[in-house]
Amino acid sequence: MADVEASVRGLVDRDRDCSEKALAQMDLRRRINLLIGEWKAAGGGDVLPDVRDRVRLRSLKKAAGPVRAIARR
């Protein structure tokens, strides 16, 4: 999904038509929402990671290197 988002951003930055890629991105988001709904219906109750968790882990990897970032989890 990150690849599709990056390609949409690239097309928008170059002032190109991004409708196909944007529709594909919306379809991926819809699928993820359906999967999360099915997971919750099946009894899934864990807290899912969000963007803040990803950014925090990314900054740990840059600052401390991969070994320390994994040890801190």
Backbone as a ProteinNet text record, in pm:
[ID]
protein_1_A
[PRIMARY]
MADVEASVRGLVDRDRDCSEKALAQMDLRRRINLLIGEWKAAGGGDVLPDVRDRVRLRSLKKAAGPVRAIARR
[TERTIARY]
82.1	0	86.7	199.4	289.3	340.1	360.5	405.5	299.4	174.2	65.5	53.8	65	59	173	291.7	406.6	388	332.5	311.7	205.4	101.3	-0.4	63.4	143.8	210.6	301.9	373.6	462	385.6	273.9	191.9	134.6	89.1	33.8	143.2	262.1	372.8	411.3	399.3	431.1	309.9	199.3	76.1	23	22.1	-27.4	-159.4	-228.3	-354.3	-324	-381.7	-356.5	-484.2	-587.9	-717.6	-711.7	-640.9	-634.2	-563	-448.5	-371.9	-448.5	-518.1	-595	-710.8	-774.4	-882.2	-827.6	-710.1	-647.1	-613.8	-566.7	-536	-662.9	-771.6	-897.3	-946.9	-927.4	-967.8	-886.2	-755.7	-672.3	-716.7	-748.1	-795.5	-928.6	-1016.1	-1144.3	-1120.9	-1028.5	-998.1	-941.2	-854.5	-797.4	-906.9	-997.1	-1107.7	-1195.3	-1219.6	-1298.3	-1225.2	-1093.8	-1016.4	-1015.9	-1004.9	-1008.1	-1145.1	-1251.8	-1386.8	-1404.9	-1353.7	-1362.4	-1282.4	-1165.5	-1079.7	-1149.3	-1212.4	-1283.5	-1404.8	-1475.8	-1591.6	-1551.7	-1429	-1380.6	-1322.6	-1332.5	-1286.6	-1155.4	-1102.6	-977.1	-997.6	-919.8	-935.7	-806	-696.1	-567.6	-569.5	-485.4	-471.8	-384.2	-438	-362.3	-265.9	-149.1	-53.9	-109.6	-73.9	-116.7	5.8	-17	90.9	190.7	141.9	233.2	331.5	284.8	374.7	480.2	439.3	533.7	638.8	596.1	690.6	787.6	738	823.7	928.5	888.9	984	1084.5	1038.9	1129.2	1235.2	1195.7	1292.7	1391.5	1347.2	1439	1543	1501.9	1595	1700.3	1661	1756.6	1853.8	1802.9	1885.5	1976.7	1928.2	2003.2	2054.7	2013.9	2053.5	1954.7	1950.2	1849.1	1857.7	1974.5	1987.6	1918.8	1943.1	1881.7	1732.1	1687.4	1544.9	1467.5	1523.4	1455.8	1456.5	1564.1	1573.3	1475.8	1438.4	1348.2	1202.7	1167.1	1025.1	969.9
-118.5	0	125.1	118.6	233.5	265.1	161.8	184.1	258.3	221.1	287.6	432.5	456.2	593.5	678	620.8	694	725.6	631	657	764.5	766.3	871.8	1007.2	1013.3	1139.4	1184.9	1089.3	1123.2	1176.8	1114.9	1162.7	1300.7	1323.7	1454.6	1561.2	1527	1623.2	1662.4	1567.4	1596.9	1646.6	1672.1	1722.6	1627.6	1497.3	1393.3	1337.6	1264.6	1200.7	1082.2	1084.5	977.3	901.7	914.5	856.7	705.1	635.9	489.5	446.5	508.8	474.2	513.6	626.8	670.1	574.4	526.2	428.5	297.2	258.1	137.5	154.9	273.7	302.2	296	353.8	348.3	204.9	123.5	-16.7	-91.7	-64.6	-129.4	-90.5	36.8	81.1	15	0.3	-66.6	-211.2	-279	-418.1	-430	-338.6	-341	-320.5	-227.6	-205.9	-330.2	-398.9	-522.6	-630	-642.6	-741.4	-711	-584.4	-547.2	-578.1	-550.9	-583.1	-731.8	-813.6	-959.4	-1006.3	-946.7	-982.7	-951.2	-833.9	-796.2	-885.8	-920.8	-1008.4	-1147.5	-1188.6	-1320	-1318.7	-1204.6	-1197.2	-1125.9	-1068.4	-994.2	-870.4	-857.1	-742.7	-672.8	-718.4	-653.7	-514	-428.1	-293.7	-302.6	-255.3	-259.3	-141	-159.4	-48.4	61.1	183.9	294.7	371	481.9	558	605.9	648.2	697.8	589.6	464.6	355.2	334.6	341.7	322.3	432.3	557.3	668.9	657	617.4	602.3	494.5	381.6	275.1	318.4	394	440.1	533.5	623.5	716.4	641.8	535.8	456.5	388.2	340.2	272.2	368.9	491.9	589	632.5	653.7	706.5	601.3	479.7	380.7	265.2	252.7	137.4	24.3	-72.6	-178.1	-268.2	-289.9	-381.4	-323.7	-196.7	-135.8	-116.6	-85.8	-64.5	-193.2	-306.4	-433.6	-466.9	-436.7	-467.3	-385.2	-267.1	-179.2	-218	-299	-334.1	-401.3
0	0	0	66.3	68.5	-71.7	-152.5	-290.2	-370.7	-351.7	-424.7	-379.4	-249	-198.4	-254.3	-259.6	-312.8	-461.3	-535.4	-677.3	-699.8	-615.4	-625.9	-596.6	-489.6	-456.9	-570.9	-629.1	-740.6	-859.7	-891.3	-1003.3	-975.1	-853.5	-818.3	-824.1	-773.6	-775.8	-918.4	-1012.2	-1151.8	-1230.3	-1157.9	-1218.4	-1325.3	-1294.2	-1384.9	-1331.9	-1417.9	-1379.5	-1286.9	-1167.6	-1070.7	-1035.4	-1118	-1082.1	-1066.8	-1155.4	-1144.2	-1016.7	-990.8	-870.7	-744.5	-747.4	-630.9	-603.7	-710.1	-692.3	-636.6	-683.3	-629.8	-481.5	-445.2	-304.9	-219.5	-267.5	-192.2	-179.1	-283.6	-277.5	-172.4	-166.9	-64.8	75.9	94.9	226.7	262.9	162.6	187.3	229.2	160.2	194.3	336.3	371.4	506.8	610.2	585.1	678.6	690.9	579.6	584.9	665.2	643.7	719.4	868.7	903.7	1045.4	1103.6	1027.1	1073.9	1095.5	1003.2	1019.1	1139.2	1158.1	1271.9	1403.7	1410.4	1533.3	1555.5	1448.7	1460.7	1507.6	1475.9	1517.1	1658.7	1725.8	1863.8	1883.6	1778.4	1791.4	1875.6	1979.6	2067.8	2100.4	2040.4	2064.7	2005	2059	2004.7	1880.8	1768.6	1644.2	1638.6	1577.2	1567.1	1477.8	1509.3	1425.3	1375.8	1311.3	1250.4	1355.2	1471.2	1575.1	1616.9	1627.9	1663.1	1555.4	1429.8	1319.5	1317.1	1338.1	1336.9	1453.2	1569.5	1686.8	1661.2	1603.8	1574.6	1468.2	1370.7	1265.7	1323.7	1414.4	1472	1562.2	1629.1	1710.2	1622.4	1507.1	1417.6	1365.1	1332.9	1281.8	1390.7	1511.9	1619	1679.8	1696	1771.9	1688.3	1567.8	1488.1	1508.8	1418.4	1423.7	1545.7	1600.8	1714.2	1837.4	1868	1985.7	1967.6	1845	1820.2	1846.7	1807.5	1829.1	1978.6	2047.7	2190.1	2272	2225.9	2302.2	2290.6	2195.8	2175.8	2292.7
[MASK]
+++++++++++++++++++++++++++++++++++++++++++++++++++++++++++++++++++++++++

